[in-house]
């Protein structure tokens, strides 16, 4: 077997294991470790519960009323950059980090930031939601 096959990058790794390893560095990087743990454990569990208990989790109808209203209120906001779904997918935006993640990495560690970036570059909140679901963000 090659070392690539035996690598931890080639299979599944439990979130708990990641947290246990990262916590070894808490004395030196407290804020980073706390943030990582919160995102990996708390937000992950919230997302899984949302999807499990909300039949419309993958549509705009599944969101809270305040979120729908916010999208409506800001639907006409001027956007400095506007991209198509294809431009996002192909990494052809003004954001170098987004482009690199789309082209080279496509790893989950950047998805949270990617999801936040989408809304400022789509004219319509519904389109943004649909595309972020298709991008699996």
Phi, psi and omega in degrees: 000145179279159179295334179295320180292325182278351182293149176291346180282352184263001183216206181267148174222133183288143177302322180300320179296317179300315180296316180300320179291314182295324181299341177296341183254012185297323179299324183270326186230053187308308184298316180294317180295317179298316180296314179300314181297317180298315181292316184289319185267300187294305183293326178297314179295318178299317180296316180295318178295319179301313181293322182291318187264354183242107182300335182255030183303333186259018177224164180297333179294341180277354182274165178291156181300321181298326180289318178298316180296319179299317178298319179295314181300322185261008182300326182267003180300142176288136178245134181294323180232139176227128183233157172274167177301319181297320179296321176297311182301321184273001179067043181244062179238181178280348183267109181301321182294316176301310183302315180297318180295320180290318186278314189258315192262294186055041179263153183297336186295345180253356186299323181298315178294320180299315181300320179291331182286331187299316188298332181280353183241005174247143179287335187233132180298324179295318178296318178301314181297314180299314181293320180295326176293318179292327178282353181063045181267000000 
